């Protein structure tokens, strides 16, 4: 059983919507900031909270970087990443590992949560976009129409390409 601690937030602000939101909402960021850490087993049956994760992708010229059929990396947040600045650093380091290159920055592209999604119904995702300053060697890029291999694409890609 996984007894590591993960970032958790109250669902209080999430009851009014489901799916993807691309407008940055300071109240949502504050709810993430005010969150706490718990084990997944401790929150398994708690309907009043969600685990916070980062969904990270690298975008250039209207396409997303693909590695092994994936464009998105979904990352759990441990206690060593406390605070919004630490989350942004985690998103950047995740994007750099995925891109296998240094990246100048990352930006928050949106949020996602949906209780109807069976595998991720207990997850609230902060979606981050990284953009390389120069072309990446040996990179494979995919536009929105070519992301079908990535099971996370239908959930998060609209934050990068607009609604389908």
Order of alpha helices (4+ residues) and beta strands (2+ residues): beta-beta-alpha-beta-alpha-beta-beta-beta-alpha-beta-beta-beta-alpha-alpha
